[in-house]
Amino acid sequence: MKLLSVLAVVGTAGLLGLGVVMAKSNPGQVEYEEYAAQRFGLYLKENACGEGKNPLEKFLQENCDRLIQEAQPTIRGLLSATTQRRDFVFFSLYTTDLKVSRWLPGYQFETLGAFNNFYTFSAREN
C-alpha cells in the first residue's frame, strides 16, 4: 500500500511538472505569425517560382526569392489579420483563413502550438 501511495505522489508531481512546462512553452501569436510567414514563403518559392515562359514570368522567376523576402512584412500582416488563436493554457490552436482576392483561391490552415513548436495538421483550399 505504501508503494502505491509513493507512485501516486510521483505520478501527480510528474503530471503537474508536465503541465507547468506545457503552459510555459505554449507559443504565442507573434511566434505563430513568424512560423506561418516562413512556411508561406517556402510554399510560394516551391509553387510560384516556376520556370518563366513570357517576359513577366521570367522576371518573376529570376527575382522570386528577393520578392518573397521583401514581401515578408506584408505576408505576416495578412496572416495576422486572418488568424484566430484559441488559447488552452497548455497549447494553442490557430486557424488561418487566407483569402487574398476573389480571383485567387483561398486557403484555411489549422495549426497546433505546443512546447515552443508548431504542427500544421490541416491545410485546404477554400
N, C-alpha and C positions, 0 to 999 in steps of 0.2 A: 504494500500500500504506500509506503514511503517513496519507493521508486516512481510510482505513478504520480505522486504529488510533485516530485522533482521534475519529471518530464513535462507535466502541465505548466509549471512555472517557467521552465526553459522554453517551451513552445510558445507561451504567451509573450515572453520577453522577445523572442525571435520575431514574432508577428508584429509586435509594437515597433521593434527596430526597423523592420522592413517598411512599415507604414511611414515612419519618420523619414527614412531615406527616399521613399517614393514621393512624399509631399515636398521635400526639399529639392528633389531633382525633376519636378514637374516643369517642363519648359514653358515659357510664356509666349505671348503674342508676337513680340519682337523677334524672338528666335525662330518662331514658325515662319514669319514673313521672310527672313533671311534664307531659311531652308527652301521655302516654296519658290522664291525668286531664282535661286540657284538651280533647282530642279527644272523650272520652266525654261530657264535659259538653255540648259542642256537639251531639253526637248526641242526647242527651236533650232538649235545647232544641228541636231540629228535629223530633223524633219523639214526644216525650211531652208537650209543652206545647201540645196541640191545643185546639180550642175546647170549652169545657165545656158539657155538656148538663144535668147534675144539679148540685145544690149542692156536692158534694165535687169534682167535675171543675172546676166554675167556680172554687172556691177554689184548687185546684192550678194552674189555668191563670193566674190572677191573680198568684200568688206563685211561679210556676215558676222564674224566673231566680234569685230570692233563695234558694229551697230548694236548687237545684242548687249555687249558690255556697257555701252553708253546708255542703253535703254533700261538698265537695271533699276535706277531710282523710280522710273515710271512704272515698270513692271511691279516693283514692290508696293507702290502706292495703289495700283489697281488691285493687287492681291489683298492688300489691307482693307480696301473698301468693299470687297466681295466675300470676305471671310467672316464666319461666325464661329466663336470659340465657346465651347461648353466645358467649364472647369469642374472637375470632380475631385479636387484636392490632390488625389494620388496620381491622376492622369488627366489629360485634356483631349477632347475631340474637336477637330477643326473641320468645318465644312466650307469649301470654297466653290461658289457658283460664278464661274468666269464667263462672261459674255461681253465681247469687245464691240461687236456691231451686229446688225441684223443680217448682214451678208455672210458673216463667218459663223461657223458652228460654235456653240457654247460648250463648256465642259464643267463637270462637277467632280471635285476631288474630296475624299474623306480621309483624314489623317489622324492617327493616334499619336499623342505626345506623352512620353514617359521616360524616366531615367535619362533625361537630357538628350533623348533621341526622338526621331520621328519615323513612323511607318505609315506610308500611304497604302491603305488597303482597298480603296475603290477609286477608280478613275474612269469616268464615262462621258461620252459625248451626248449633249442635250439636243 
